[in-house]
Every structure is written in structure tokens, then in C-alpha cells.
């Protein structure tokens, strides 16, 4: 990472001939609780030691010059004329600027260079990391005095309104609030959170990247969200107090299932079950019962595969392989779905064997290579 920091810094100096503010903005894993955040449910994320590094400096005019080092691509815009870019990546920065303007924050132009080691499209939320880096840095540069929760909502609104992905708040929340060695059980309705330690030498988080980039994820994500909202709207006829699937019990869902389309029923059932898995999983962590926690991870994947239907062959194969490897406590797909990574909870002394077995079995079954990353739980966005 130090080499990456230096490369970003030197690239900025080479392009803009100024000394920048340096910001580290992490990716995230979500141990359990997928697709529950936009249903006002519970999630259990942690920030990780893979991050976007941004070098940034304010300007005296209204020009925004941005350089994406990993893509060797440049983009320029004016804060007075923000247009969505066909390139894609500038929109996560421009969306934050757009939100700041809507809140009447006084900002000018800026120059920035960014790059990182978060695999793009792997479900580790590189988008929220870029939004978090931008909002955190602009808050410092223009002395906006915004609180942490304001930064969180800036990022989410940027993605919802400017980028056009109707994400929940989890990714932006953990990006800003992450703590080293700890995961956060976030209540996505109240935004209150509880901290659970995940500092253990005995177990590590290993990510297996399918290499399948999630072309369907954004559009299907929005479809799943609408299906859940449809379920709540129908169930609300029988209990007007229901605001989201967070308020629906399995008993109530099954009692009124005849009213629901089969697909909508499956989506609703998965979300309700997943919320319960998060709450029970937090109890497991309190008692250091990683075996029970791991079993809930496997059950989460089954629900995502069969009820929410956001998995794919590569993800399913990885989980099947992991289940057969000694020392694996739990595994599941992570993120929006249709590609990206599986997250695996593995005994530390078995990691080398785990990596060896996954590589061989994945290559044998799908004729594909795979990238793997051992992750540590790291702090949220910070100045360097």
C-alpha cells in the first residue's frame, strides 16, 4: 500500500504541480446480511485493508480535474455544469459534488488523482470508497464542517440520484464509520449500530474473486428492490403499520402468501430470514461461536441462490468447494450478486491449504483461474 500511496502522490505532483491532501478510503466486506439494508433491516459489515487512495487539492476556479490512475483516464467538468459521464467512474465523484451543491455548500473546483487495490466489480464497494474519499476530502478542503452521518448520506444520495443505483446505506456507512478489528451491526432504519470485535488470530476472512464482473447487478438490484416494495405494499393491506420487510414476521408472510406472486414471496421470505440470521449471528460473535456463525453464512448463500436468485454458477461452485475443505467455517456470495466474490471464514492455519484447494478445484470444474485475498478489518476513511 505504501508504494501505491507514493505512486498516487507522485502522479498528482506530476499532473498538477501542487502538494495534495492524501485520503485513504476503504472497501468493505459484509459478513452476513445481504440485500437487507434497503429493506430497513440489519447488516454486519466491516471496512477492510483494501482501499482507494485519493490525492486532492482545491482550486480557485470552478474546474474539476480528475484522473483515474488505474484506468489511466482523465475527466474534466465544471461545478456549474455537472453532467453525467458515459465513462461511468467520474459519476461517483460528480454525484458527491452535485449533492453538496443541493445542500448549498460553498465549494469550488479541485484537482484529484485516485487509484487503489479494491478489485473493481468484485462486490467490495469500490464505488462507496470513491464517494467516501470525495466527500471526506471536500469536507476538509472547503471547511464544510459536515458530521459523519452527513458524509454517509451524501455518498448514498450521490449513488441513488446521480449514478442511478438505488443502493441502501450500508456501504457508505461502514466506509465512514469503520473501526479496526471490529464489525458493526447496523440497524438500517434507525442508523444505530453496535460494535462486535472480530480480532482473532484463529480465523481470517478470505475473499475468492470469480472474475465475473456484475453486468446484471445494477439493473437486477433495482428489480429486487421493487419486488420487496411490492410485497410490503400488498401486506400493508392486512397491517397498515408495516413500513418495510423489517416489520414482517415469517408467520405473517406465510399467512398472507396467497396474496403474493411466487417470486415476490421468495424475495420477501429471504429478506426476513436474513435479518434473523444477522441478529442470531451477532449473538454467536458475542460468545465467540464462530462455528455457528459460519453455518449461518452457508444458509445465507442458499437463500441468496434459491430465494433471492442473485447468485451465479461461479459463486455457487466456490461455495460448494469451500464446504468440502477442512478449516472452512462458513462461505457465501457477497454483494449485489451475479458475480464478484465469495467471503469465507477460514481457520488461520488452514489458509494456505484453502487457497491451494480452491485454485485447483475451481480450475478443474470451470476451467478458470481465480484471485484470492486475505483481508483484515481496518478503519474507515481517514486523512493520511
N, C-alpha and C positions, 0 to 999 in steps of 0.2 A: 504493500500500500504506500510506503514511503516513496518508492520510485514513481508511483502514479501521482502522488502529490507534487513531486518535483516536475514531472512532465506537464501537468496542468499549469503549474505556476510559470514555468519557462515558456510555454506556448502563449500564455496571456501576455507576458512581458514582450515576447517577440511580436505579437499582433498589435498590441495597444500601447506599449512603452510606458506603462504605469505599474504601480505596486498595488495588487488587488487584496481584497478581503478573501480569505480562504474558508470555505464551509464544507463540512462532511455531513452527508445526508444518507442514512442507512436504508437498505432494503429491509424486508421483513419476512418472517415465517409466521404461519398460523398453525399452532399445534392441533387445534380442533375448533370447529365452529365455522363451517364454510357456507356462504350464501345466507347466513343468519343476520348479518349486520343491517341490510336494508329492510329486513323484517322486524326491526327493533328488538332483536334478540341478543344473544351473548356470543362473544368471541374470545379467543385466548391467544393473542399474538405476542411476538417478541421481535424487537429490532435485531439485526444481525451485523456481523463484521464484514459484510459486503456493502459497498456504498457508492454513491455518486459524490465526486469531489468537484466543487464549483469555485472558480476564481472569478471575482466580480468587482467592478468599481463603477461608481456613479459618474454621470456626465453632467455638463451644464446646459445641454440642449435636450431635445425630446427624442433623440435617436436611440434605438435599442439594437446593439450589435451582438449577435450570439454565434458562438462556434461550438459545434458538437465534435469533440476531438475523435471519438471512437468511429464516427462516420466520415470524418474529415469534410464536414459540411458547414456552410455558413448561411446565416439568415439575418436580414435587417428589417426593422419595422419602426414605426413612429408611435409613441404613446397616444398621439392624437388620431391615429387611423389604424386601429387594430383589426386585421382581417385574418380569418382562419387560413392556415397554410396547408397546401396539398402535401407538403413534406411530412407532416404529422408531428415530428418531435418539437418544433417551435411552439405548438399549441399549448403544451403543458406550462411553458414559461409565459406565453402571451395571456393565457387564461388567468393566471395569478395577477398579472398587471391589469387586466380587464376588471377583475373583482375589486382590486384596490381602488380603481377609478370609480367604480359604482358606489364604493363606500366613502367617496370624496377624500381619499388620502392624497396628499400632495407628493407626487413622485415625478421625477424627470427620467431622462434616458439613462442607459447604462451599457457597459461592455461586459461580456462574460464568456468564459470558456468552461466547459464541463466535460467530464468523462468518468468512467467508473468500471467496477468489476462485477456489477449486478448483471447476470445474463438477461438480455432483453427478451421479453415474451415468455419467460420461464415461470411466471406466477409469483415472482418475488417483489413485485410492486416497484419497479423502476420508475413508473410514472409518478407515484406519490412521492418517491425520493426526489425527483426533479422538481415537483411542485413545492415540496418542503424546503429544499435548498433555496429556491427562488423567494418564497415568502419570508423565510428566516433572514436571508441576506438583505432583501429590500427593507425589511423592518429595521435592520441595523443601519444601513446606508442612509436612509431618509428619516431616521429617528421618529418612527411612527408610533412607538410605544404600544404596540399591539400585544395582548396577552396570548398565552399558548393556545387557548381554545379558539381565539380569533384566527390564528395561523392555521389551525386544523380545518376550520370551516372555509377559509379562503381556498385551501387546496381542494377540498371536496367540491365546493361550488364551481371552481375552475373546471374540474373534470365533468361535472354534471352539465354545466351551462355552456361552456366554450368548447371543450373537447367533444362532448356529446355522449359520454358513457355515464349511465345512471348508477354509479357506484355508491356503496354505503360509506360510512365514515371510518371504518377500521384502519385502512391503510394509512390515511393521513394522521389519524390519532396516534398510532404506535410510532410513526416516523417522528413526531414531535415529542411524545411522552415516554419513549422507550428508556429502559434502565438496564444497565449492565447486569447480566446474570439473573434477570427476572423477567417473567412473563406477566401480562396484565389481563385479568378477566374484565372485559369491558362490557358494561350494560349499554347497548347502543340506543336505548331510549333515553335514559337519564344522563348518560355520559359519565356516570360514576364508575370508578374502577377499583379493583382490589389487586394487590400485588402478591404473586406467588414465586418463591425462589426456584430457580432451575439450575442452581450452581451445584453440579455434581461431577466428580471425576469418573464416576462409574458408567455414565451414559452420555452419548453425544447425538446431536442431530446431524443426519447425513441427507443431503438432497441429491436425488437422481434426476437428471435433466434428460427428458426424452428427446430433446432436439426438435420436437414438433412445435412449431410456432402457431399461436392460437388464432388463426384467421376467423374462426366462428365465435370466439369468446365474447367480443363486444356486442354483436347483434343478438346472440343467444342469451347473453346476460340480461339484456333488456327484455327479451321474451319471458325469461323466468321471473323477472320482477313483476311483469304484468300478470302472469299467471297466478302468482301469490296474491296480488292485489285483487284479482277476480275472485279468488277463494274467500278472502276476507269480506268482500262486498256481499257475496251470497250468504255467508254465515252470519253476517251482521243483521240479516232479516230475522234471525232467531235469537239474537242477543245484541241489542243496539249499543252495548258498552264495549264491544270488540273494536279495537283500533288497529290491530295488526295480528299476525300469526303468533306473536308473543303472548297474546291473551287467550289463545285457543288450546284446550286440552285435547289429548288423543281421544278421550271418551266423547267429547262434544263433536269433534271432527267425524268420528265414525258414526255417531248417532244421526248426523245430518248428511252423510256421504252421498245419499241418493240424489241430493240436490246438485252435486258437483260432477262435472265432466271427469272421466277417469284420469286424464293427465293432470288436471288441476288438483285432484285429490292426492295423487302421488307427490306432487310438488309440496303441497301443504303438509302432508304427513312427514316427509323428510325434514322439513324445517323444524317442526315441533319436536321430533326425535333428536335432532342435532342440538337443539337448545338444552334438552335434558342431558345429552352427553357432555356438553361443556360444564354444566353445573356439577354433575357427578364426577367428571374428570378433575375438577378443582379440588374436590374432596380427596380424590386419590393423591394429588400432589401434596396436599397438607400432611398426609400420612406417609409420604414417600413411597406410595404403592405404584411404582412405575409399570408393574405387570398388568394391573387392572386398567391403568391409563392407556397402555398400549393396545389392549383389546378394544377399547372404545375407538381408537384410531382406525383399526381394521373395520369396525362396524360403520364408522363414518364413511369409509370408502365404499362399502357396499351400498349405503344409502345414496351416495353421490352417483354411483354407477347405475343403480336399478330404479331409484325413485326420482332423483333429480335429473338423471341422464345427461350429465355433463362430462363424463369420462371419455376415454378413447382406448383403442386396443393397446397402445404402448403403455399407458398408465396402468391399465388392468394387468398386463403382463408383469410389470415391475412389482406390483403389489403381490401378485401370485408367487413370484420368485422369492420376494423378501420373506413371505410367510414360511418358506421352507428352510430358511437359513438360520442356523443356531446363533443366538445372541440378539436377534431382532425382536423387540418387544411390541412394536407397532409400526404400521405403514399405511399411507393413504395418499391419494392425489391432493394437491393443494392449489388454491387459487380458483380463478373463474372456470377453468376446465378446458377440455378439448386439446390438451397438450400441456406443455410446461413440465413441472416437477412433481415427483412424489417426495414426501417428507417421511423420514424413517428414524425411529428411536432405537439406537443400537448400543449394546454394551461396548465400552471403550476398548476392551482387549480383543474384541471380535471385528473391529472396523476394517483392518487390513484384509481379513478373510472375506468380510462382507463385500468390499469393493471388488475383490478378485472374483467372487462368485457371481455378482451382478453382471459384471462385464462379460464374463464367459457365457452365462445363460441368456442374457439379452441378445448377444451376438448370434448365438445358436438359434434362438427362436424367431428373431425378427430380422436377422442379417444386418443389424445396425450397431454402430458404436454408441457409447454413452458417456456423458460427462458427469462427474460426481463432485460434490463439495461438502466438506465437513465444516459446520458452522458453529460459531459461538454467539451467545446472546449479548448484544452490545448496546451502548447508549443511543439515545435519539439524536436528532440533528444538533450540530454544535459548531461553534467557531473554532478554527484550528490555530 
